[in-house]
């Protein structure tokens, strides 16, 4: 029996040190029972990334894009290029660069796929930074309330409907990925993995969590407990589109719930801000995201995105 062929993609935008560290950790997951290819994706960094001696020795490949494609866009472009080559893969492993993995993680994630032909994707237990606090494992999708949330999943195994696996570490069967048209790059960042997982479940695929597999997430969406500006904007903007396209909820019906989410996730954390400048900045990015959310239902490139995020 041939070992599973796995492609691990580390998406790097202005986080090259972390991406290099993770790529070298991943390379150590390769073995006689796992055919693993690790690719460090330079997703439009201001300073072009050069492959280090350690990466070359470990067999890590480097791929560069001139412009930032967004998280999902980087994945889509990398797969398009790699799948045009002669080698094909059984599984894709998508990873944030701000991640560290526990040794043996990949083998633990692959094990549940044996004998589970309808298992599409699996995720690990995600710890916050290097501490004991669990950041999450199962993402919960609540169409009735129009909210998503990260929860623990200590029991492991198949996830109930509706769920999602956080995109910081998502191992997916290539066949399942292709069956739903892949990662939706339109979001640019936030909600794209949730969209992917919902579409998989709609087609009868299953999702799972392997609690014994541990990864450590150095969360970049919060800095000093304050939402980063890209999180404030994209989380607010993509919210309306996600619920409309996946569950058919009209934007006007969503608006009261959207205000609740924005206040809870983006505005209340501003009580930790150290200056009024931080408060006004994040409030402005949040307001821009809400405004653009309505036009994003009809067109991909929205007004404030062109002016605020024109990498």
NORKA-V206459 format. One record per residue. PHI is phi in whole degrees, 0 to 359 (* if undefined). D_FIRST is the distance of its C-alpha to the first C-alpha in whole Angstrom. Layout:
# NORKA-V206459
PHI,D_FIRST ; PHI,D_FIRST
This chain:
# NORKA-V206459
*,0 ; 288,4 ; 292,7 ; 297,9 ; 266,12 ; 241,15 ; 252,19 ; 257,21 ; 249,25 ; 255,28 ; 269,31 ; 242,34 ; 233,38 ; 56,40 ; 213,38 ; 294,37 ; 300,37 ; 295,35 ; 295,32 ; 296,32 ; 303,32 ; 294,29 ; 300,27 ; 288,27 ; 297,26 ; 296,23 ; 302,22 ; 285,22 ; 280,19 ; 289,17 ; 195,15 ; 294,12 ; 262,10 ; 222,11 ; 267,12 ; 245,16 ; 244,19 ; 254,22 ; 235,25 ; 269,29 ; 260,31 ; 280,34 ; 267,36 ; 81,39 ; 299,40 ; 297,44 ; 251,43 ; 306,40 ; 278,37 ; 249,37 ; 294,33 ; 278,34 ; 299,33 ; 298,31 ; 294,29 ; 299,29 ; 295,28 ; 274,25 ; 79,24 ; 279,25 ; 267,26 ; 244,30 ; 231,31 ; 236,34 ; 245,36 ; 293,40 ; 241,41 ; 293,40 ; 269,37 ; 81,37 ; 299,34 ; 294,33 ; 298,34 ; 297,32 ; 296,29 ; 299,30 ; 294,31 ; 296,28 ; 293,25 ; 299,28 ; 290,28 ; 290,24 ; 288,23 ; 283,25 ; 279,24 ; 284,21 ; 275,18 ; 246,17 ; 231,15 ; 271,14 ; 222,16 ; 245,20 ; 239,21 ; 263,25 ; 220,27 ; 291,31 ; 290,32 ; 274,34 ; 233,31 ; 235,30 ; 240,27 ; 280,26 ; 304,24 ; 85,21 ; 300,21 ; 296,18 ; 299,16 ; 293,18 ; 288,19 ; 285,15 ; 305,15 ; 295,17 ; 288,15 ; 294,12 ; 78,14 ; 240,17 ; 292,16 ; 261,20 ; 281,20 ; 271,21 ; 209,22 ; 215,22 ; 228,25 ; 264,26 ; 280,29 ; 253,31 ; 263,34 ; 277,37 ; 56,38 ; 254,37 ; 272,39 ; 279,38 ; 288,39 ; 278,36 ; 284,37 ; 165,34 ; 214,31 ; 256,32 ; 273,34 ; 260,36 ; 250,38 ; 243,41 ; 301,42 ; 296,45 ; 259,46 ; 68,45 ; 226,43 ; 236,40 ; 204,39 ; 266,37 ; 228,36 ; 283,35 ; 212,32 ; 296,32 ; 287,30 ; 69,27 ; 87,25 ; 295,26 ; 267,29 ; 286,32 ; 276,33 ; 260,34 ; 216,32 ; 212,31 ; 256,29 ; 301,31 ; 288,30 ; 294,30 ; 206,27 ; 229,25 ; 260,21 ; 230,20 ; 292,18 ; 302,18 ; 299,19 ; 293,21 ; 303,23 ; 291,24 ; 294,25 ; 251,28 ; 84,29 ; 82,28 ; 287,30 ; 282,33 ; 287,35 ; 301,38 ; 294,39 ; 75,38 ; 198,38 ; 75,38 ; 84,37 ; 292,34 ; 289,31 ; 294,33 ; 302,34 ; 301,30 ; 292,29 ; 296,32 ; 294,31 ; 299,27 ; 294,29 ; 296,31 ; 267,29 ; 92,27 ; 280,24 ; 249,24 ; 240,25 ; 210,24 ; 233,25 ; 253,24 ; 295,27 ; 284,25 ; 276,24 ; 243,27 ; 229,29 ; 236,32 ; 255,34 ; 272,37 ; 299,39 ; 262,41 ; 283,42 ; 236,45 ; 236,47 ; 64,49 ; 69,48 ; 251,50 ; 301,47 ; 296,47 ; 298,48 ; 292,45 ; 292,44 ; 303,48 ; 283,48 ; 288,44 ; 296,44 ; 290,47 ; 294,47 ; 281,43 ; 303,44 ; 299,46 ; 296,44 ; 302,41 ; 289,42 ; 290,44 ; 283,41 ; 266,39 ; 232,41 ; 68,44 ; 275,47 ; 301,50 ; 301,50 ; 295,54 ; 289,53 ; 283,50 ; 305,53 ; 300,54 ; 291,51 ; 296,50 ; 298,53 ; 300,52 ; 297,49 ; 298,50 ; 295,53 ; 292,51 ; 272,48 ; 243,50 ; 264,53 ; 301,54 ; 300,52 ; 291,54 ; 296,57 ; 271,55 ; 296,56 ; 269,58 ; 208,60 ; 295,62 ; 300,60 ; 297,56 ; 296,57 ; 295,59 ; 298,56 ; 291,53 ; 297,56 ; 295,56 ; 293,52 ; 295,52 ; 299,55 ; 296,53 ; 295,50 ; 297,52 ; 299,54 ; 290,51 ; 303,49 ; 287,51 ; 286,51 ; 295,47 ; 296,47 ; 248,48 ; 218,47 ; 285,45 ; 267,47 ; 254,50 ; 303,53 ; 289,52 ; 299,49 ; 298,50 ; 266,53 ; 264,51 ; 230,48 ; 246,48 ; 297,46
